[in-house]
Amino acid sequence: MRILVVDDSALYRKLLSDAALSVPGAESVAVSGGELALKRLAVEKFDLVLLDVFMDQMSGLQTLEKIKQAHPRLAVVMVSGATGRDADITIQCLSHGAMDFIPKPSGSSFESGMDALKAEIRKVASMARLRNAATPPEKEASKLQTPGASAAPKRLQPPPFLDLVLIGVSTGGPKALSAILPLISARFPVPILLVQHMPAHFTKSLAEQLDKTSALSIREAVGGEIPKPGEVLIAPGGFHMEIFRNDSDKFETRITSAPPVNSCRPSVDVLFESAARCHLRGVLAIILTGMGSDGADGVASLKTSCPTWCIAQDAATSTVYGMPQAIAQRDLHEEILPLQEIGPRINKLFRV
């Protein structure tokens, strides 16, 4: 694996390059800015780009846009701080096609900071390898959309009453959500609860940016809220979000710091399994791009407790075809759709 490090700080170029060498079989090349990165990419093949968010001459976002124009399938991961300004720009980069982001080393211990950085780089390198080695997306999607002979019978029609929309997403989520949520009607009749795997600070920036482009009201959940029709509540980074029926028999959110599930907090399974205990008349569950299988157990729980219609994103439009693939492999889906069809399909299911 060849990794290109792009950072205008000599210190961070050295730290990122050294950490990149912890990836088995990796070779790292470091350059000091966007222009030099584009020149190297024009003449050499790389499997992964680690790109600083803030650079003086050409910003990380500007560099990303140029890379994506010339190399649309190349995995680009942003390297970001944890301030509000960093989070806002990082979310913009993710919405413009960055595969993921990793935090810059922080804390008082250099060794623990480097260990954490190495672990993050190994994780994103693994995702890049999966993307590069995957079956051609259109073939994989076609194969998984055809149920096997032993597949369980499918629900032929959506449930007549749908009380909630539940969405789970991870790697590639900001770009996917930016393509779906602005298409949903302002007259949407039920609440939408959403888990995006992200650390603290970033989900607030995500909610604020999505809210600017959508007719829906989109915000980070705080807990103890009664979700309203046409409102999207996003689980806060670093916390689980659950839904339950309160003493007035209304839906209410709960935010907890219980241990991670599937190595994730927030976890899709936690939200979906809490909804399965709410005696719903029906639910629309949507699983979008992401690494791993978080959400599959949750959809299975929903299907045993209430009428459930499940849409999974297809392989061809997923940044990482992990979470939707887990749904397809367990035959938990009613539909597998490309990203651009999911928003209109949501409106059609709710007749808006």
C-alpha positions as CSV (number, residue, x, y, z in Angstrom):
1,M,0.0,0.0,0.0
2,R,1.3,3.5,-1.0
3,I,0.2,6.3,1.3
4,L,0.6,10.0,0.3
5,V,0.8,12.4,3.3
6,V,-0.1,16.0,2.6
7,D,0.5,18.6,5.3
8,D,2.2,22.0,5.3
9,S,3.6,21.3,8.8
10,A,7.0,19.6,8.8
11,L,6.3,18.1,12.2
12,Y,2.9,16.6,11.2
13,R,4.4,15.3,8.0
14,K,7.0,13.4,10.0
15,L,4.4,12.1,12.6
16,L,1.9,11.0,9.9
17,S,4.6,9.4,7.8
18,D,6.1,7.5,10.7
19,A,2.6,6.4,11.8
20,A,1.7,5.3,8.2
21,L,4.6,2.9,8.3
22,S,2.8,0.9,11.0
23,V,0.5,-0.4,8.3
24,P,1.8,-3.8,7.1
25,G,3.5,-3.5,3.7
26,A,3.0,0.3,3.6
27,E,5.2,2.9,1.9
28,S,4.7,6.6,2.7
29,V,5.5,9.6,0.7
30,A,5.1,13.1,2.2
31,V,4.6,16.5,0.5
32,S,4.1,19.9,1.9
33,G,0.9,21.1,0.1
34,G,-1.9,20.6,-2.3
35,E,-0.1,21.6,-5.5
36,L,2.7,19.2,-4.8
37,A,0.2,16.4,-4.0
38,L,-1.6,16.9,-7.3
39,K,1.7,16.7,-9.2
40,R,2.7,13.5,-7.5
41,L,-0.8,12.0,-8.0
42,A,-0.5,12.8,-11.7
43,V,2.6,10.6,-12.2
44,E,2.4,8.0,-9.4
45,K,-0.2,5.5,-8.1
46,F,-1.3,5.8,-4.5
47,D,-3.8,3.8,-2.6
48,L,-4.6,6.3,0.2
49,V,-4.1,10.0,0.8
50,L,-3.9,11.5,4.3
51,L,-4.8,15.2,3.8
52,D,-4.5,18.0,6.3
53,V,-7.7,20.1,6.7
54,F,-5.9,23.4,7.1
55,M,-3.1,24.4,4.8
56,D,-2.1,27.9,3.8
57,Q,-1.7,28.0,0.0
58,M,-4.4,25.5,-1.0
59,S,-6.8,24.4,1.7
60,G,-7.6,20.8,2.4
61,L,-11.1,21.2,0.9
62,Q,-9.7,22.8,-2.3
63,T,-7.1,20.0,-2.6
64,L,-9.8,17.3,-2.0
65,E,-12.0,18.7,-4.7
66,K,-9.2,18.7,-7.3
67,I,-8.1,15.2,-6.3
68,K,-11.7,13.9,-6.7
69,Q,-12.0,15.5,-10.1
70,A,-8.9,13.8,-11.3
71,H,-9.1,10.5,-9.3
72,P,-12.7,9.9,-8.2
73,R,-12.1,6.5,-6.8
74,L,-9.0,7.3,-4.7
75,A,-9.5,7.0,-1.0
76,V,-8.8,10.4,0.7
77,V,-8.9,10.7,4.5
78,M,-8.8,14.1,6.2
79,V,-6.5,14.8,9.2
80,S,-8.3,17.1,11.5
81,G,-8.1,18.8,14.9
82,A,-11.1,18.6,17.3
83,T,-12.0,22.3,17.5
84,G,-15.4,23.6,16.3
85,R,-13.7,25.2,13.2
86,D,-11.9,22.0,12.3
87,A,-15.1,20.0,12.7
88,D,-17.1,22.4,10.4
89,I,-14.5,22.1,7.6
90,T,-14.0,18.4,8.1
91,I,-17.8,17.8,7.7
92,Q,-17.6,19.8,4.5
93,C,-14.8,17.6,3.2
94,L,-16.7,14.5,4.1
95,S,-19.7,15.8,2.2
96,H,-17.4,16.4,-0.8
97,G,-16.2,12.8,-1.0
98,A,-13.5,12.3,1.6
99,M,-13.8,8.7,2.8
100,D,-13.2,9.5,6.5
101,F,-11.2,11.6,8.9
102,I,-8.7,10.9,11.6
103,P,-7.8,13.2,14.5
104,K,-4.4,14.8,15.0
105,P,-2.5,13.5,18.0
106,S,-3.5,15.2,21.2
107,G,-3.0,14.8,24.9
108,S,-0.1,15.0,27.3
109,S,1.5,11.7,26.4
110,F,3.4,11.6,23.0
111,E,3.5,7.8,23.0
112,S,-0.2,7.3,23.6
113,G,-1.0,10.0,21.0
114,M,1.2,8.2,18.4
115,D,-0.3,4.8,19.3
116,A,-3.8,6.2,18.7
117,L,-2.7,7.8,15.4
118,K,-1.2,4.5,14.2
119,A,-4.4,2.7,15.1
120,E,-6.5,5.2,13.2
121,I,-4.3,5.0,10.1
122,R,-4.4,1.2,10.2
123,K,-8.2,1.4,10.3
124,V,-8.5,3.7,7.3
125,A,-5.9,1.8,5.4
126,S,-8.0,-1.4,5.9
127,M,-11.0,0.5,4.5
128,A,-9.0,1.7,1.5
129,R,-7.8,-1.9,0.9
130,L,-11.3,-3.2,1.0
131,R,-12.4,-0.6,-1.5
132,N,-9.5,-1.3,-3.9
133,A,-9.9,-5.1,-3.7
134,A,-13.8,-5.2,-3.8
135,T,-15.8,-7.0,-6.4
136,P,-16.9,-4.5,-9.1
137,P,-19.8,-2.7,-7.3
138,E,-22.4,-3.3,-10.0
139,K,-21.7,-7.0,-9.9
140,E,-21.8,-7.2,-6.1
141,A,-25.0,-5.2,-5.9
142,S,-26.6,-7.4,-8.6
143,K,-25.6,-10.6,-6.8
144,L,-26.9,-9.4,-3.4
145,Q,-30.2,-8.1,-4.7
146,T,-31.2,-11.6,-5.8
147,P,-32.5,-13.5,-2.8
148,G,-31.2,-17.1,-2.6
149,A,-33.5,-20.1,-2.7
150,S,-33.6,-20.3,1.1
151,A,-34.4,-16.6,1.6
152,A,-37.2,-15.7,3.9
153,P,-40.4,-14.5,2.2
154,K,-40.4,-10.8,1.6
155,R,-43.0,-8.3,2.7
156,L,-44.7,-7.4,-0.6
157,Q,-46.1,-4.1,0.5
158,P,-44.9,-1.5,3.0
159,P,-46.7,-1.4,6.4
160,P,-49.8,0.8,6.1
161,F,-48.8,2.8,9.2
162,L,-45.2,3.9,9.7
163,D,-44.5,5.7,13.0
164,L,-40.8,6.4,12.6
165,V,-37.8,6.5,10.2
166,L,-34.6,5.1,11.6
167,I,-31.3,5.7,9.8
168,G,-27.9,4.1,10.5
169,V,-24.7,5.2,8.7
170,S,-21.0,5.3,9.2
171,T,-18.1,5.9,6.8
172,G,-19.2,8.1,3.9
173,G,-22.3,9.2,5.9
174,P,-22.1,13.0,5.4
175,K,-22.0,12.7,1.7
176,A,-24.8,10.1,1.7
177,L,-27.0,12.2,4.0
178,S,-26.3,15.3,2.0
179,A,-27.8,13.5,-1.0
180,I,-30.8,12.1,0.8
181,L,-32.1,14.6,3.4
182,P,-32.5,17.7,1.1
183,L,-34.8,15.6,-1.1
184,I,-37.3,14.8,1.7
185,S,-40.5,16.7,1.7
186,A,-41.1,19.6,4.2
187,R,-44.5,17.9,4.8
188,F,-42.9,14.8,6.2
189,P,-45.3,13.3,8.7
190,V,-43.1,11.4,11.2
191,P,-39.8,12.0,13.1
192,I,-36.5,10.7,11.7
193,L,-33.9,9.4,14.2
194,L,-30.4,9.0,12.9
195,V,-27.1,7.5,14.1
196,Q,-23.9,8.6,12.3
197,H,-20.7,7.1,13.8
198,M,-18.7,10.1,14.8
199,P,-16.9,11.5,17.9
200,A,-18.1,14.4,20.0
201,H,-18.2,17.9,18.4
202,F,-18.5,16.6,14.8
203,T,-22.2,15.5,14.9
204,K,-23.2,19.0,15.9
205,S,-21.4,20.5,12.9
206,L,-23.0,17.7,10.7
207,A,-26.5,18.6,11.9
208,E,-25.9,22.3,11.4
209,Q,-24.7,21.9,7.8
210,L,-27.4,19.4,6.9
211,D,-30.0,21.7,8.3
212,K,-29.0,24.6,6.0
213,T,-29.7,22.5,2.9
214,S,-32.9,20.7,4.0
215,A,-36.6,21.7,4.4
216,L,-36.5,19.4,7.5
217,S,-35.4,20.6,10.9
218,I,-32.1,18.8,11.6
219,R,-30.3,19.0,14.9
220,E,-28.1,17.1,17.3
221,A,-30.2,15.4,20.0
222,V,-29.9,16.4,23.6
223,G,-32.2,13.8,25.3
224,G,-35.5,14.1,27.0
225,E,-37.1,15.4,23.7
226,I,-40.4,14.5,22.1
227,P,-39.5,14.0,18.4
228,K,-41.7,15.9,16.1
229,P,-42.9,15.2,12.5
230,G,-40.5,16.6,10.0
231,E,-37.6,16.7,12.5
232,V,-34.3,14.8,12.2
233,L,-32.5,14.1,15.5
234,I,-28.9,13.0,15.2
235,A,-27.3,11.0,18.0
236,P,-24.5,13.1,19.6
237,G,-21.0,11.9,19.1
238,G,-19.7,9.8,21.9
239,F,-23.2,8.9,23.3
240,H,-25.9,6.4,22.5
241,M,-29.4,7.6,21.6
242,E,-32.5,5.6,22.5
243,I,-36.2,6.1,21.9
244,F,-38.9,5.0,24.4
245,R,-42.6,5.6,25.2
246,N,-43.0,7.9,28.2
247,D,-45.8,8.0,30.8
248,S,-47.9,10.0,28.3
249,D,-47.3,7.2,25.7
250,K,-45.3,9.7,23.6
251,F,-42.0,8.9,22.0
252,E,-39.1,10.4,24.0
253,T,-35.3,10.3,23.4
254,R,-32.7,9.2,26.0
255,I,-29.0,9.9,25.7
256,T,-26.7,7.6,27.6
257,S,-23.0,6.9,28.0
258,A,-23.4,3.1,28.2
259,P,-20.5,1.0,26.9
260,P,-19.9,0.9,23.1
261,V,-21.8,-1.6,21.1
262,N,-20.0,-3.1,18.0
263,S,-17.1,-0.8,19.1
264,C,-19.4,2.2,18.4
265,R,-20.9,4.9,20.5
266,P,-23.3,6.0,19.2
267,S,-24.4,2.6,18.0
268,V,-27.1,1.9,15.4
269,D,-28.1,-1.3,17.1
270,V,-28.8,0.5,20.4
271,L,-31.2,3.0,18.7
272,F,-32.9,0.3,16.6
273,E,-33.3,-2.2,19.5
274,S,-34.8,0.5,21.7
275,A,-37.3,1.3,19.0
276,A,-38.2,-2.4,18.8
277,R,-39.4,-2.1,22.4
278,C,-41.8,0.8,21.6
279,H,-44.8,-1.3,20.2
280,L,-44.6,0.5,16.8
281,R,-47.4,0.1,14.2
282,G,-44.6,0.1,11.6
283,V,-41.1,1.5,11.0
284,L,-38.9,2.4,8.0
285,A,-35.3,1.3,8.7
286,I,-32.5,2.6,6.4
287,I,-28.9,1.3,6.5
288,L,-26.4,3.4,4.5
289,T,-22.7,3.2,3.7
290,G,-20.3,2.2,6.5
291,M,-17.7,-0.2,7.8
292,G,-18.7,-3.2,9.9
293,S,-22.2,-4.6,10.6
294,D,-23.7,-2.2,13.1
295,G,-27.4,-2.0,12.5
296,A,-28.0,-5.6,11.3
297,D,-29.0,-6.9,14.8
298,G,-31.1,-3.9,15.3
299,V,-33.1,-4.4,12.0
300,A,-33.5,-8.1,13.0
301,S,-35.0,-7.0,16.4
302,L,-37.4,-4.6,14.6
303,K,-38.6,-7.3,12.3
304,T,-39.5,-9.6,15.2
305,S,-41.4,-6.8,17.0
306,C,-43.3,-4.8,14.4
307,P,-43.9,-4.4,10.7
308,T,-40.6,-3.2,9.3
309,W,-39.6,-2.0,5.8
310,C,-35.8,-2.0,5.4
311,I,-33.9,-0.2,2.7
312,A,-30.1,-0.8,2.3
313,Q,-27.8,1.3,0.1
314,D,-26.3,-0.5,-2.8
315,A,-22.7,-1.4,-3.3
316,A,-22.0,0.8,-6.3
317,T,-22.9,4.1,-4.4
318,S,-21.5,3.1,-0.9
319,T,-18.2,4.6,0.2
320,V,-17.6,1.3,2.2
321,Y,-20.0,-1.5,1.5
322,G,-20.0,-3.0,5.0
323,M,-23.2,-2.2,7.0
324,P,-25.5,-2.4,4.0
325,Q,-23.8,-5.7,2.9
326,A,-24.5,-7.1,6.4
327,I,-28.2,-6.4,5.9
328,A,-28.2,-8.0,2.4
329,Q,-26.2,-11.1,3.5
330,R,-28.7,-11.8,6.3
331,D,-31.6,-11.1,3.9
332,L,-33.0,-8.4,6.2
333,H,-33.8,-5.9,3.4
334,E,-36.9,-5.2,1.4
335,E,-35.1,-3.0,-1.1
336,I,-31.5,-2.3,-2.1
337,L,-31.3,1.1,-3.7
338,P,-28.6,3.4,-5.1
339,L,-28.1,6.5,-3.1
340,Q,-29.9,8.9,-5.5
341,E,-33.1,6.8,-5.3
342,I,-33.4,6.7,-1.5
343,G,-34.7,10.2,-0.9
344,P,-37.5,10.0,-3.5
345,R,-38.4,6.5,-2.3
346,I,-38.8,7.8,1.3
347,N,-41.2,10.4,0.0
348,K,-43.2,7.8,-2.0
349,L,-43.5,5.5,1.0
350,F,-45.0,8.4,3.0
351,R,-47.1,9.7,0.1
352,V,-45.6,13.2,0.3
